[in-house]
Amino acid sequence: MAVTKENGAVTGRSKPSPQDIADALRDRIRTGTLKPGDRLPTQARLAEEFGVERGTVRQALHGLHRDGLINHVTKGSPPRVAAPAETAVPATPEPQPSMVALAPRLVEAFRQPHVRVDAVSFTAETLMNALSEPIRHIHAGLLRPSSIDVRILLPSSDIELAFPVPVEAEGAGRERLHRRWLAQRNAQGQVLRHNLLTLRNAPHGIDVRVTFRALPFTSPVKLYVLNGSEALLAYYTLERDRVELDADGGETLELWDAGGLKTPLFSFTGGTNPRDTGFVEESQKWFDALWETITTDLTLS
């Protein structure tokens, strides 16, 4: 059974997954509860806090390390929160990691009375995390949209994914990776939908719609179109990685995977120059055409 935190955002379940634990720690870093340079609690203490095995904690920490939020995870001393130089957004027009770049753009998009977010991606993780910023602003009374319409295209559970794939061609390993991805896709999508739909309730009363449809292929890019006026694009690139397939950390698998949260996100804003405006318009047309072609709603279960 899911439990909720203040303002209705999901924090975990009776037996949290590595993603649940990573999200909870990520929130502590974002809010300043854990500051740059602070040591995280030991794996034993985190395992006791969340009521899980240490292997589950290790998986969560490895995810935070891949996202650049903590330093190297070892079996020795606990890792530290990454220093400001590692996490701060440079004041340059250079593309930023998806997790860093998307949140402030969503905050700007949510200043409009009628918000529309269209997304194509591999999972809903980046969007789920980035949406916490505008949702927090709404709960604080800083943003007051009257309607929010979010449409998301994610790979269908019925296709053979282009990634992640085992380094060694193992049928069983590929099947287990698929089940792992599917569990992550469903959990992240459910959290995203829940956190947005809570805005329907008092005192906000916002007209919220969240729709998922099943993409019949693995998209090589992630794309976000905000209010039809800005498009953010990132290209997935594969990296060699290692994951633990069980909660106890006894079985690991080497794989090729795409680190979506760190993928550089390029922003194109309509009205700034003809090239950007054209890209935004074509991105919206492409998404709309794809959305209308796909009639299968995605079941997050």
Disulfide bonds with the S-S distance in Angstrom:
none
